[in-house]
Every structure is written in C-alpha cells, then in structure tokens.
C-alpha cells in the first residue's frame, strides 16, 4: 500500500477543500508499523462549513487505514502553531516543515520557510522558568529518595524522567515532546546523556537514577527550594 497515493484519495473524498496537505510521522519517513496511523496536516480556507471554525483534529477510517487529520484555516494554523511554540512543543510546525507534501497550492514553500526559522532558532529558557523547573525536579527527587512503596517509586520516577529530560532539552535550546518523542529528542541531543539518565531507570535502580537526575540538576544550575517564589 502506497500511503501517499492513499492520502490523495482520502483528501479527494473527505477534505477536498484543502489547499495544502502534508503527510507526517512514520508514513512520511517510510517507517510505518502494523499499527501505525497516517498523520495528516491540512490547511485551507474551504475546509469547514462554518466560517467561525478555524481548526479541527479528527480520526478517520478510510480504505482500511486510520488517518489522524489536523485541519486548519491559514489563520487557525498560525494560532495553533504559535501556541505550540509557546508550550515548547510545536507539533504541527514539525509536521509542516518535516513532512511529505501531497498537495500544494503554491503557498507551502513560504510557510515552510517562515516556520523552519522558528524551529531552527529553538526555544528560549528564561531564568525564572529554569528555576521553576528545577524547583519541580528538586521536589520530585526528594519524593523519590523518600519513597518506599514500589508503585509510588515507579510513578514518581517516570514523572521525574520526563521533567528532567525536558530541562535537559530546553537548556540546550531544543524542543520538548511527549510520549515516545521525548526519549527520541533526548537521544538526538546526546545519546550519552540519554543513556546515563535512562539506564538505571530501565534497570529499576532508583537510587542510581536519582543520582543521575541530581547530576543533570547540578548541570542546569542546581537545586531550587527554600526562598523560591512561583
């Protein structure tokens, strides 16, 4: 099955008003698995019946495949892209810039140029946000070291990994992510640092994991606790 040809048929049947369409994710990279869906970014002025609507995320079954469609008017895309940038997780921007085009009315190149500059610049971590993130990690780290219940240790360690990975990425002007994309972005930053942080967690060695988190915390500026004003 050719996912790009299938996507063109899907657009013709379900989203004919799309002016720009980009396939993203594993379908664009040629890495689909048996359970992979097809991530599709759609931009167009004629996508919605109501002029008041500017965005929609929807799931469709089409010819035996699942499509995750993210549809926007041009103004709607700009709004949600800006929101993702502010949250440090510009998912739709990555889709636009890194995906494979299947429809283009001539505006895609300019859109990609604009948003590629944003992606390349990376996020900026202010001193206050760095302190706040280190405050959260400090609190979680103490909770982990004090925990005796196995389930509590496991849950706290998982959250602590996420928060620490985010701090590592943002400290190097790298975008963060959720789910499987967070470890992928962390490995893209430094496979060695990712391995040092993750190995004891995967082994269930929470004491060693806490030490690795503490090392990254020191690298980012150290513990934050007493006197911090949120």
C-alpha angles and dihedrals in degrees: 000000000000105000093199094053089045090050091053090054090047092053092048091050103038110016109027091152093069114119094182126029126178128182112216139177125035093340090061093045095047091242102115119151130200091273099038118125124205115256111210130186115202127187126181145124092234101050098103134051093221122063087213093064118087105164144025137174113201142163122225137183111216128169091342096309132102119235123197102201123193108191128187143164110235089260091046092052092051090050095050093041090054089048091053091049091051089051090048090239107095096177097160091047091055089049091052097046101036103033132093116260118231097168130027130170091191098274099090097085093056092045092051093047092052096048096038087063089055093049093047092051091056127202125307119227112210121213091249094050090048090052092047093050091048089049090055092047092047090054093046091046091055090047091053094049091048097044119109101167109093095219093048090050091050094049095045092047091052093052090044091054091054095048093045093048090050092052091049092052098043091047088061095043092255126142118250128223144184134243118001091351094067096067089041092056091044091053088048089057095048127338090199095053091043090052094048091052099041104039098074091043092054089047092051091241097141095173092057090043090054089052091052091049090049090053091053090046091055090047090054094050107288139265121335119201129113115055096014113139115204 
